Amino acid sequence: MNLQFQKFQVIQQIINIQDLNLIHKINQLINQESVTAISPMSLNEFYDRILASEKAHQEGKITSHQDLKEEIKLWKSNL
């Protein structure tokens, strides 16, 4: 049995699930697996991110802590 066929079978089983809690558990499992599959960044990538962040700060492309808290309140009120 090849990988594509196994994926197809899993998708068919998921489509037929009627239990929302089980769907949430499957989603959590998938998300957990994708997080653990992330590889560490290299030192060069790390330095590049620092430089990009410093440039964004100099250009004013930042959000203050207070502004972010206000934005989150808006998100919560729209739920």
Secondary structure, 3 states (H helix, E strand, C coil): CCHHHHHHHHHHHHHCCCCHHHHHHHHHHHHHHHHHCCCCCCHHHHHHHHHHHHHHHHCCCCCCHHHHHHHHHHHHHCC
